[in-house]
């Protein structure tokens, strides 16, 4: 997500900021916007459409 401009630090925690970024990514890639980091969302994080 940092390559998309989010600037996250690796904390291992799922904060509100993280959830918002995941939802942005899901919406940009036609994935049901659940906020859950499933296989489709992980794939989009590496090779999907940028959310912004």
N, CA, C and O atoms as a Tripos MOL2 file, in Angstrom:
@<TRIPOS>MOLECULE
protein
  208   207    52     0     0
PROTEIN
NO_CHARGES

@<TRIPOS>ATOM
      1 N           0.8190   -1.1910    0.0000 N.3       1 UNK1
      2 CA          0.0000    0.0000    0.0000 C.3       1 UNK1
      3 C           0.8670    1.2610    0.0000 C.2       1 UNK1
      4 O           0.4200    2.3260   -0.4260 O.2       1 UNK1
      5 N           2.0890    1.1390    0.4720 N.am      2 UNK2
      6 CA          2.9510    2.3160    0.4630 C.3       2 UNK2
      7 C           3.2410    2.8040   -0.9490 C.2       2 UNK2
      8 O           3.4090    4.0040   -1.1620 O.2       2 UNK2
      9 N           3.3040    1.8970   -1.9140 N.am      3 UNK3
     10 CA          3.5430    2.3480   -3.2840 C.3       3 UNK3
     11 C           2.3570    3.1360   -3.8250 C.2       3 UNK3
     12 O           2.4880    3.8470   -4.8210 O.2       3 UNK3
     13 N           1.2070    3.0150   -3.1790 N.am      4 UNK4
     14 CA          0.0310    3.7950   -3.5480 C.3       4 UNK4
     15 C          -0.0700    5.0880   -2.7430 C.2       4 UNK4
     16 O          -1.0500    5.8240   -2.8640 O.2       4 UNK4
     17 N           0.9440    5.3650   -1.9210 N.am      5 UNK5
     18 CA          1.0010    6.6280   -1.2100 C.3       5 UNK5
     19 C           0.4430    6.6370    0.2050 C.2       5 UNK5
     20 O           0.2270    7.7100    0.7690 O.2       5 UNK5
     21 N           0.2050    5.4640    0.7950 N.am      6 UNK6
     22 CA         -0.3820    5.4380    2.1320 C.3       6 UNK6
     23 C           0.6300    5.6480    3.2540 C.2       6 UNK6
     24 O           0.2570    6.1440    4.3170 O.2       6 UNK6
     25 N           1.8850    5.2900    3.0580 N.am      7 UNK7
     26 CA          2.9280    5.5620    4.0470 C.3       7 UNK7
     27 C           2.7600    4.8210    5.3640 C.2       7 UNK7
     28 O           2.9380    5.4100    6.4300 O.2       7 UNK7
     29 N           2.4230    3.5490    5.3070 N.am      8 UNK8
     30 CA          2.2480    2.7610    6.5260 C.3       8 UNK8
     31 C           3.5870    2.3030    7.0980 C.2       8 UNK8
     32 O           4.5520    2.0940    6.3630 O.2       8 UNK8
     33 N           3.6280    2.1530    8.4000 N.am      9 UNK9
     34 CA          4.7440    1.5210    9.0930 C.3       9 UNK9
     35 C           4.3080    0.1150    9.4480 C.2       9 UNK9
     36 O           3.1330   -0.1040    9.7440 O.2       9 UNK9
     37 N           5.2160   -0.8380    9.4270 N.am     10 UNK10
     38 CA          4.8800   -2.2260    9.7290 C.3      10 UNK10
     39 C           4.6690   -2.4610   11.2130 C.2      10 UNK10
     40 O           5.6120   -2.7700   11.9400 O.2      10 UNK10
     41 N           3.4260   -2.3130   11.6640 N.am     11 UNK11
     42 CA          3.1180   -2.5160   13.0860 C.3      11 UNK11
     43 C           2.4530   -3.8570   13.3420 C.2      11 UNK11
     44 O           2.4840   -4.3670   14.4620 O.2      11 UNK11
     45 N           1.8470   -4.4350   12.3000 N.am     12 UNK12
     46 CA          1.1130   -5.6710   12.4760 C.3      12 UNK12
     47 C          -0.2890   -5.4540   13.0210 C.2      12 UNK12
     48 O          -1.0160   -6.4180   13.2630 O.2      12 UNK12
     49 N          -0.6750   -4.2030   13.2150 N.am     13 UNK13
     50 CA         -2.0070   -3.8810   13.7450 C.3      13 UNK13
     51 C          -2.9180   -3.3950   12.6160 C.2      13 UNK13
     52 O          -2.4650   -2.7700   11.6570 O.2      13 UNK13
     53 N          -4.1800   -3.6900   12.7490 N.am     14 UNK14
     54 CA         -5.1880   -3.3170   11.7610 C.3      14 UNK14
     55 C          -5.9990   -2.1520   12.3200 C.2      14 UNK14
     56 O          -7.0380   -2.3410   12.9520 O.2      14 UNK14
     57 N          -5.4990   -0.9470   12.0720 N.am     15 UNK15
     58 CA         -6.1400    0.2630   12.5860 C.3      15 UNK15
     59 C          -7.2040    0.7720   11.6150 C.2      15 UNK15
     60 O          -7.3510    0.2410   10.5140 O.2      15 UNK15
     61 N          -7.9400    1.7970   12.0250 N.am     16 UNK16
     62 CA         -8.9550    2.4110   11.1620 C.3      16 UNK16
     63 C          -8.3460    2.8980    9.8470 C.2      16 UNK16
     64 O          -8.9610    2.7730    8.7880 O.2      16 UNK16
     65 N          -7.1450    3.4480    9.9220 N.am     17 UNK17
     66 CA         -6.4380    3.9260    8.7320 C.3      17 UNK17
     67 C          -6.1740    2.7590    7.7650 C.2      17 UNK17
     68 O          -6.2890    2.9080    6.5480 O.2      17 UNK17
     69 N          -5.8220    1.6120    8.3230 N.am     18 UNK18
     70 CA         -5.5770    0.4270    7.5060 C.3      18 UNK18
     71 C          -6.8650   -0.0220    6.8410 C.2      18 UNK18
     72 O          -6.8820   -0.3090    5.6440 O.2      18 UNK18
     73 N          -7.9300   -0.0830    7.6010 N.am     19 UNK19
     74 CA         -9.2290   -0.5150    7.0580 C.3      19 UNK19
     75 C          -9.6840    0.4060    5.9370 C.2      19 UNK19
     76 O         -10.1920   -0.0630    4.9180 O.2      19 UNK19
     77 N          -9.5090    1.7030    6.1130 N.am     20 UNK20
     78 CA         -9.8980    2.6590    5.0750 C.3      20 UNK20
     79 C          -9.1060    2.4190    3.7890 C.2      20 UNK20
     80 O          -9.6640    2.4960    2.6940 O.2      20 UNK20
     81 N          -7.8180    2.1310    3.9140 N.am     21 UNK21
     82 CA         -6.9770    1.8640    2.7520 C.3      21 UNK21
     83 C          -7.4100    0.5720    2.0610 C.2      21 UNK21
     84 O          -7.4560    0.5080    0.8320 O.2      21 UNK21
     85 N          -7.7250   -0.4480    2.8430 N.am     22 UNK22
     86 CA         -8.1780   -1.7260    2.2780 C.3      22 UNK22
     87 C          -9.4910   -1.5250    1.5320 C.2      22 UNK22
     88 O          -9.6590   -2.0540    0.4330 O.2      22 UNK22
     89 N         -10.4110   -0.7820    2.1010 N.am     23 UNK23
     90 CA        -11.6780   -0.5080    1.4300 C.3      23 UNK23
     91 C         -11.4650    0.2640    0.1310 C.2      23 UNK23
     92 O         -12.1120   -0.0310   -0.8740 O.2      23 UNK23
     93 N         -10.5650    1.2500    0.1390 N.am     24 UNK24
     94 CA        -10.2360    1.9960   -1.0810 C.3      24 UNK24
     95 C          -9.7180    1.0500   -2.1600 C.2      24 UNK24
     96 O         -10.1310    1.1280   -3.3170 O.2      24 UNK24
     97 N          -8.8140    0.1600   -1.7700 N.am     25 UNK25
     98 CA         -8.2260   -0.7920   -2.7050 C.3      25 UNK25
     99 C          -9.2780   -1.7450   -3.2610 C.2      25 UNK25
    100 O          -9.3070   -2.0190   -4.4610 O.2      25 UNK25
    101 N         -10.1330   -2.2420   -2.3900 N.am     26 UNK26
    102 CA        -11.1840   -3.1540   -2.8410 C.3      26 UNK26
    103 C         -12.1200   -2.4680   -3.8240 C.2      26 UNK26
    104 O         -12.4590   -3.0460   -4.8570 O.2      26 UNK26
    105 N         -12.5290   -1.2830   -3.5310 N.am     27 UNK27
    106 CA        -13.4460   -0.5570   -4.4150 C.3      27 UNK27
    107 C         -12.8120   -0.2660   -5.7670 C.2      27 UNK27
    108 O         -13.4760   -0.3640   -6.8000 O.2      27 UNK27
    109 N         -11.5410    0.0880   -5.7670 N.am     28 UNK28
    110 CA        -10.8440    0.4050   -7.0120 C.3      28 UNK28
    111 C         -10.6720   -0.8280   -7.9010 C.2      28 UNK28
    112 O         -10.4990   -0.7090   -9.1140 O.2      28 UNK28
    113 N         -10.7220   -2.0100   -7.2880 N.am     29 UNK29
    114 CA        -10.4650   -3.2360   -8.0280 C.3      29 UNK29
    115 C         -11.6790   -4.1330   -8.1780 C.2      29 UNK29
    116 O         -11.5450   -5.2990   -8.5490 O.2      29 UNK29
    117 N         -12.8650   -3.6040   -7.8930 N.am     30 UNK30
    118 CA        -14.0920   -4.3630   -8.0860 C.3      30 UNK30
    119 C         -14.2550   -5.5450   -7.1440 C.2      30 UNK30
    120 O         -14.9360   -6.5200   -7.4600 O.2      30 UNK30
    121 N         -13.6180   -5.4450   -5.9800 N.am     31 UNK31
    122 CA        -13.7350   -6.4950   -4.9630 C.3      31 UNK31
    123 C         -14.7800   -6.0340   -3.9610 C.2      31 UNK31
    124 O         -14.8190   -4.8600   -3.5950 O.2      31 UNK31
    125 N         -15.6370   -6.9640   -3.5120 N.am     32 UNK32
    126 CA        -16.6570   -6.5910   -2.5270 C.3      32 UNK32
    127 C         -15.9760   -5.8870   -1.3550 C.2      32 UNK32
    128 O         -15.0380   -6.4290   -0.7700 O.2      32 UNK32
    129 N         -16.4340   -4.6990   -1.0110 N.am     33 UNK33
    130 CA        -15.7720   -3.8820    0.0100 C.3      33 UNK33
    131 C         -16.1540   -4.3260    1.4180 C.2      33 UNK33
    132 O         -17.0820   -3.8060    2.0370 O.2      33 UNK33
    133 N         -15.3970   -5.3110    1.8940 N.am     34 UNK34
    134 CA        -15.6360   -5.8890    3.2140 C.3      34 UNK34
    135 C         -14.6210   -5.4190    4.2430 C.2      34 UNK34
    136 O         -14.8780   -5.4890    5.4440 O.2      34 UNK34
    137 N         -13.4750   -4.9440    3.7860 N.am     35 UNK35
    138 CA        -12.3990   -4.5780    4.6960 C.3      35 UNK35
    139 C         -11.5630   -5.7670    5.1290 C.2      35 UNK35
    140 O         -10.6240   -5.6170    5.9100 O.2      35 UNK35
    141 N         -11.8960   -6.9460    4.6270 N.am     36 UNK36
    142 CA        -11.1730   -8.1660    4.9770 C.3      36 UNK36
    143 C         -10.0550   -8.3970    3.9690 C.2      36 UNK36
    144 O         -10.2570   -8.2480    2.7640 O.2      36 UNK36
    145 N          -8.8800   -8.7590    4.4630 N.am     37 UNK37
    146 CA         -7.7340   -9.0060    3.5880 C.3      37 UNK37
    147 C          -7.7120  -10.4490    3.1180 C.2      37 UNK37
    148 O          -6.9360  -11.2670    3.6120 O.2      37 UNK37
    149 N          -8.5790  -10.7470    2.1530 N.am     38 UNK38
    150 CA         -8.6290  -12.0820    1.5770 C.3      38 UNK38
    151 C          -7.6860  -12.1880    0.3880 C.2      38 UNK38
    152 O          -6.9680  -11.2370    0.0790 O.2      38 UNK38
    153 N          -7.6830  -13.3380   -0.2810 N.am     39 UNK39
    154 CA         -6.7660  -13.5680   -1.4030 C.3      39 UNK39
    155 C          -6.8960  -12.5560   -2.5440 C.2      39 UNK39
    156 O          -5.8850  -12.1430   -3.1120 O.2      39 UNK39
    157 N          -8.1040  -12.1570   -2.8820 N.am     40 UNK40
    158 CA         -8.2880  -11.1820   -3.9690 C.3      40 UNK40
    159 C          -7.7100   -9.8230   -3.5920 C.2      40 UNK40
    160 O          -7.1110   -9.1410   -4.4240 O.2      40 UNK40
    161 N          -7.8940   -9.4350   -2.3330 N.am     41 UNK41
    162 CA         -7.3800   -8.1440   -1.8820 C.3      41 UNK41
    163 C          -5.8610   -8.1590   -1.8370 C.2      41 UNK41
    164 O          -5.2240   -7.1840   -2.2360 O.2      41 UNK41
    165 N          -5.2700   -9.2470   -1.3580 N.am     42 UNK42
    166 CA         -3.8090   -9.3610   -1.3510 C.3      42 UNK42
    167 C          -3.2680   -9.2730   -2.7730 C.2      42 UNK42
    168 O          -2.2760   -8.5860   -3.0160 O.2      42 UNK42
    169 N          -3.9070   -9.9600   -3.7080 N.am     43 UNK43
    170 CA         -3.4570   -9.9150   -5.1050 C.3      43 UNK43
    171 C          -3.5520   -8.4930   -5.6520 C.2      43 UNK43
    172 O          -2.6520   -8.0370   -6.3580 O.2      43 UNK43
    173 N          -4.6290   -7.7970   -5.3330 N.am     44 UNK44
    174 CA         -4.8060   -6.4190   -5.7990 C.3      44 UNK44
    175 C          -3.7580   -5.4970   -5.1940 C.2      44 UNK44
    176 O          -3.3340   -4.5370   -5.8360 O.2      44 UNK44
    177 N          -3.3410   -5.7770   -3.9750 N.am     45 UNK45
    178 CA         -2.3190   -4.9480   -3.3280 C.3      45 UNK45
    179 C          -0.9930   -5.0180   -4.0770 C.2      45 UNK45
    180 O          -0.2180   -4.0620   -4.0660 O.2      45 UNK45
    181 N          -0.7340   -6.1450   -4.7240 N.am     46 UNK46
    182 CA          0.5240   -6.3220   -5.4430 C.3      46 UNK46
    183 C           0.4330   -6.0100   -6.9250 C.2      46 UNK46
    184 O           1.4100   -5.5600   -7.5240 O.2      46 UNK46
    185 N          -0.7360   -6.2440   -7.5290 N.am     47 UNK47
    186 CA         -0.7930   -6.0580   -8.9820 C.3      47 UNK47
    187 C          -2.1050   -5.4500   -9.4690 C.2      47 UNK47
    188 O          -2.4240   -5.5310  -10.6550 O.2      47 UNK47
    189 N          -2.8570   -4.8500   -8.5700 N.am     48 UNK48
    190 CA         -4.1430   -4.2780   -8.9570 C.3      48 UNK48
    191 C          -4.0710   -2.8270   -9.3470 C.2      48 UNK48
    192 O          -2.9930   -2.2510   -9.4980 O.2      48 UNK48
    193 N          -5.2350   -2.2510   -9.5040 N.am     49 UNK49
    194 CA         -5.3950   -0.8370   -9.8310 C.3      49 UNK49
    195 C          -5.1790   -0.0070   -8.5730 C.2      49 UNK49
    196 O          -5.6790   -0.3460   -7.5010 O.2      49 UNK49
    197 N          -4.4380    1.0710   -8.7130 N.am     50 UNK50
    198 CA         -4.1880    1.9590   -7.5730 C.3      50 UNK50
    199 C          -5.4990    2.5750   -7.0940 C.2      50 UNK50
    200 O          -6.3140    2.9930   -7.9170 O.2      50 UNK50
    201 N          -5.7210    2.6400   -5.7780 N.am     51 UNK51
    202 CA         -6.9700    3.1680   -5.2560 C.3      51 UNK51
    203 C          -7.1120    4.6680   -5.3570 C.2      51 UNK51
    204 O          -8.2050    5.1880   -5.1360 O.2      51 UNK51
    205 N          -6.0750    5.3700   -5.6750 N.am     52 UNK52
    206 CA         -6.1770    6.8210   -5.7560 C.3      52 UNK52
    207 C          -5.8070    7.3100   -7.1210 C.2      52 UNK52
    208 O          -5.8350    8.5140   -7.3740 O.2      52 UNK52
@<TRIPOS>BOND
     1     1     2 1
     2     2     3 1
     3     3     4 2
     4     3     5 am
     5     5     6 1
     6     6     7 1
     7     7     8 2
     8     7     9 am
     9     9    10 1
    10    10    11 1
    11    11    12 2
    12    11    13 am
    13    13    14 1
    14    14    15 1
    15    15    16 2
    16    15    17 am
    17    17    18 1
    18    18    19 1
    19    19    20 2
    20    19    21 am
    21    21    22 1
    22    22    23 1
    23    23    24 2
    24    23    25 am
    25    25    26 1
    26    26    27 1
    27    27    28 2
    28    27    29 am
    29    29    30 1
    30    30    31 1
    31    31    32 2
    32    31    33 am
    33    33    34 1
    34    34    35 1
    35    35    36 2
    36    35    37 am
    37    37    38 1
    38    38    39 1
    39    39    40 2
    40    39    41 am
    41    41    42 1
    42    42    43 1
    43    43    44 2
    44    43    45 am
    45    45    46 1
    46    46    47 1
    47    47    48 2
    48    47    49 am
    49    49    50 1
    50    50    51 1
    51    51    52 2
    52    51    53 am
    53    53    54 1
    54    54    55 1
    55    55    56 2
    56    55    57 am
    57    57    58 1
    58    58    59 1
    59    59    60 2
    60    59    61 am
    61    61    62 1
    62    62    63 1
    63    63    64 2
    64    63    65 am
    65    65    66 1
    66    66    67 1
    67    67    68 2
    68    67    69 am
    69    69    70 1
    70    70    71 1
    71    71    72 2
    72    71    73 am
    73    73    74 1
    74    74    75 1
    75    75    76 2
    76    75    77 am
    77    77    78 1
    78    78    79 1
    79    79    80 2
    80    79    81 am
    81    81    82 1
    82    82    83 1
    83    83    84 2
    84    83    85 am
    85    85    86 1
    86    86    87 1
    87    87    88 2
    88    87    89 am
    89    89    90 1
    90    90    91 1
    91    91    92 2
    92    91    93 am
    93    93    94 1
    94    94    95 1
    95    95    96 2
    96    95    97 am
    97    97    98 1
    98    98    99 1
    99    99   100 2
   100    99   101 am
   101   101   102 1
   102   102   103 1
   103   103   104 2
   104   103   105 am
   105   105   106 1
   106   106   107 1
   107   107   108 2
   108   107   109 am
   109   109   110 1
   110   110   111 1
   111   111   112 2
   112   111   113 am
   113   113   114 1
   114   114   115 1
   115   115   116 2
   116   115   117 am
   117   117   118 1
   118   118   119 1
   119   119   120 2
   120   119   121 am
   121   121   122 1
   122   122   123 1
   123   123   124 2
   124   123   125 am
   125   125   126 1
   126   126   127 1
   127   127   128 2
   128   127   129 am
   129   129   130 1
   130   130   131 1
   131   131   132 2
   132   131   133 am
   133   133   134 1
   134   134   135 1
   135   135   136 2
   136   135   137 am
   137   137   138 1
   138   138   139 1
   139   139   140 2
   140   139   141 am
   141   141   142 1
   142   142   143 1
   143   143   144 2
   144   143   145 am
   145   145   146 1
   146   146   147 1
   147   147   148 2
   148   147   149 am
   149   149   150 1
   150   150   151 1
   151   151   152 2
   152   151   153 am
   153   153   154 1
   154   154   155 1
   155   155   156 2
   156   155   157 am
   157   157   158 1
   158   158   159 1
   159   159   160 2
   160   159   161 am
   161   161   162 1
   162   162   163 1
   163   163   164 2
   164   163   165 am
   165   165   166 1
   166   166   167 1
   167   167   168 2
   168   167   169 am
   169   169   170 1
   170   170   171 1
   171   171   172 2
   172   171   173 am
   173   173   174 1
   174   174   175 1
   175   175   176 2
   176   175   177 am
   177   177   178 1
   178   178   179 1
   179   179   180 2
   180   179   181 am
   181   181   182 1
   182   182   183 1
   183   183   184 2
   184   183   185 am
   185   185   186 1
   186   186   187 1
   187   187   188 2
   188   187   189 am
   189   189   190 1
   190   190   191 1
   191   191   192 2
   192   191   193 am
   193   193   194 1
   194   194   195 1
   195   195   196 2
   196   195   197 am
   197   197   198 1
   198   198   199 1
   199   199   200 2
   200   199   201 am
   201   201   202 1
   202   202   203 1
   203   203   204 2
   204   203   205 am
   205   205   206 1
   206   206   207 1
   207   207   208 2
@<TRIPOS>SUBSTRUCTURE
     1 UNK1         2 RESIDUE 1 A UNK
     2 UNK2         6 RESIDUE 1 A UNK
     3 UNK3        10 RESIDUE 1 A UNK
     4 UNK4        14 RESIDUE 1 A UNK
     5 UNK5        18 RESIDUE 1 A UNK
     6 UNK6        22 RESIDUE 1 A UNK
     7 UNK7        26 RESIDUE 1 A UNK
     8 UNK8        30 RESIDUE 1 A UNK
     9 UNK9        34 RESIDUE 1 A UNK
    10 UNK10       38 RESIDUE 1 A UNK
    11 UNK11       42 RESIDUE 1 A UNK
    12 UNK12       46 RESIDUE 1 A UNK
    13 UNK13       50 RESIDUE 1 A UNK
    14 UNK14       54 RESIDUE 1 A UNK
    15 UNK15       58 RESIDUE 1 A UNK
    16 UNK16       62 RESIDUE 1 A UNK
    17 UNK17       66 RESIDUE 1 A UNK
    18 UNK18       70 RESIDUE 1 A UNK
    19 UNK19       74 RESIDUE 1 A UNK
    20 UNK20       78 RESIDUE 1 A UNK
    21 UNK21       82 RESIDUE 1 A UNK
    22 UNK22       86 RESIDUE 1 A UNK
    23 UNK23       90 RESIDUE 1 A UNK
    24 UNK24       94 RESIDUE 1 A UNK
    25 UNK25       98 RESIDUE 1 A UNK
    26 UNK26      102 RESIDUE 1 A UNK
    27 UNK27      106 RESIDUE 1 A UNK
    28 UNK28      110 RESIDUE 1 A UNK
    29 UNK29      114 RESIDUE 1 A UNK
    30 UNK30      118 RESIDUE 1 A UNK
    31 UNK31      122 RESIDUE 1 A UNK
    32 UNK32      126 RESIDUE 1 A UNK
    33 UNK33      130 RESIDUE 1 A UNK
    34 UNK34      134 RESIDUE 1 A UNK
    35 UNK35      138 RESIDUE 1 A UNK
    36 UNK36      142 RESIDUE 1 A UNK
    37 UNK37      146 RESIDUE 1 A UNK
    38 UNK38      150 RESIDUE 1 A UNK
    39 UNK39      154 RESIDUE 1 A UNK
    40 UNK40      158 RESIDUE 1 A UNK
    41 UNK41      162 RESIDUE 1 A UNK
    42 UNK42      166 RESIDUE 1 A UNK
    43 UNK43      170 RESIDUE 1 A UNK
    44 UNK44      174 RESIDUE 1 A UNK
    45 UNK45      178 RESIDUE 1 A UNK
    46 UNK46      182 RESIDUE 1 A UNK
    47 UNK47      186 RESIDUE 1 A UNK
    48 UNK48      190 RESIDUE 1 A UNK
    49 UNK49      194 RESIDUE 1 A UNK
    50 UNK50      198 RESIDUE 1 A UNK
    51 UNK51      202 RESIDUE 1 A UNK
    52 UNK52      206 RESIDUE 1 A UNK
